[in-house]
Amino acid sequence: MNRTLKALVVVCLTMTLIDLVWLGLVANDLYNDMLGPLRAKETVVVAAAAFYVQYVAILVFWAVLPTVDVKSAAKRGLGLGWVAYATFEFTNWAVIEGWPAALVPIDIAWGMVLTSVVATLGRLAAGPAPE
């Protein structure tokens, strides 16, 4: 299996698994309490899939494959997590009446940790770049 395919598989699986554990188990009550009626009753699967497909692609082709080592992948993942999750949170806080300010740093921190961990695992799976 080539390194691109290895990275894609590991990033996709770990991103999905870790985020589902966070959203479904660890932070479910937190989101229910903080978002209340703002939270959708049902997940819009098309929107979620569109996010994950583009996020996995960006993560693999910007933070995993071009990096020289695992530490660089982790740093790029951290930065990408900041950009993606801060954009989402700051935008929601700015334009959605009642968006909880306390959720902003929690979600941004989660996005940074998640993306950094997934980038690290993807880079480990991909192995060294060919010389």
C-alpha positions in Angstrom: 0.0 0.0 0.0 1.5 3.4 -0.9 2.0 6.1 1.6 -0.8 8.3 0.3 -3.3 5.5 0.7 -2.0 4.6 4.1 -2.3 8.2 5.3 -5.8 8.6 3.9 -7.0 5.4 5.5 -5.5 6.2 8.9 -6.5 9.9 8.9 -10.1 9.0 7.8 -10.6 6.2 10.4 -8.9 8.0 13.3 -10.6 11.3 12.6 -14.0 9.7 12.4 -13.5 7.4 15.4 -12.0 10.0 17.8 -14.5 12.7 16.8 -17.5 10.4 17.2 -16.3 9.4 20.7 -16.0 13.1 21.6 -19.3 14.2 20.0 -21.3 11.1 21.0 -19.9 10.2 24.4 -17.5 12.6 26.0 -19.0 16.0 25.2 -22.6 15.1 24.2 -24.1 16.5 27.5 -21.9 19.6 27.2 -23.2 20.4 23.7 -26.8 19.6 24.8 -26.5 21.9 27.8 -24.7 24.7 26.1 -26.5 24.7 22.8 -30.0 23.7 23.9 -32.5 24.5 21.2 -29.7 25.6 18.8 -28.6 22.0 18.5 -30.1 20.1 15.6 -32.4 17.1 16.4 -30.8 15.1 13.6 -27.4 15.4 12.1 -27.4 16.6 8.5 -25.3 13.8 7.1 -24.5 15.5 3.8 -23.1 18.5 5.6 -21.1 16.4 8.0 -19.7 14.2 5.2 -18.8 17.3 3.2 -16.8 18.6 6.1 -15.0 15.4 6.8 -14.1 14.7 3.2 -12.6 18.1 2.7 -10.9 18.2 6.1 -9.3 14.7 5.7 -8.0 15.7 2.2 -6.5 19.0 3.5 -5.1 17.2 6.5 -3.4 14.5 4.4 -2.1 16.7 1.6 -1.0 19.7 3.7 -0.2 18.4 7.2 0.8 14.7 6.7 2.4 13.9 3.4 4.6 16.9 2.8 6.1 17.0 6.3 9.6 15.8 7.0 8.8 14.2 10.4 6.1 13.5 12.9 6.7 16.6 14.9 6.2 18.8 11.8 2.9 17.0 11.0 1.7 17.5 14.6 2.5 21.2 14.4 0.7 21.6 11.0 -2.2 19.6 12.4 -2.3 22.0 15.4 -2.4 25.0 13.2 -5.0 23.6 10.8 -7.2 22.7 13.9 -6.9 26.3 15.0 -7.9 27.7 11.7 -10.8 25.4 11.1 -12.3 25.3 14.5 -11.7 29.0 15.4 -13.3 30.0 12.1 -16.4 27.9 12.9 -16.6 29.1 16.5 -15.9 32.8 16.0 -18.3 32.9 13.1 -21.1 31.2 15.1 -20.4 33.4 18.1 -20.6 36.5 15.9 -23.7 35.7 14.0 -25.9 33.3 16.0 -27.9 34.8 18.7 -27.3 32.9 21.9 -24.1 31.1 20.8 -22.4 30.3 24.1 -19.1 32.1 24.5 -17.9 29.4 26.9 -18.1 26.9 24.1 -15.7 28.8 21.9 -12.4 27.9 23.7 -13.6 24.4 24.4 -14.3 23.7 20.7 -11.1 25.4 19.5 -9.0 23.4 21.9 -10.7 20.2 20.9 -10.2 20.9 17.2 -6.5 21.6 17.7 -5.9 18.5 19.8 -8.0 16.3 17.5 -6.3 17.6 14.3 -2.8 17.4 15.7 -3.3 13.8 17.0 -4.8 12.7 13.7 -2.0 14.3 11.7 0.6 12.6 13.9 -1.0 9.2 13.4 -1.4 9.8 9.7 2.3 10.7 9.4 3.3 7.7 11.4 1.2 5.5 9.1 2.5 7.1 5.9 6.1 6.5 6.9 9.1 8.5 5.6 8.8 10.4 2.3 10.6 8.8 -0.6 14.0 10.4 -1.3 
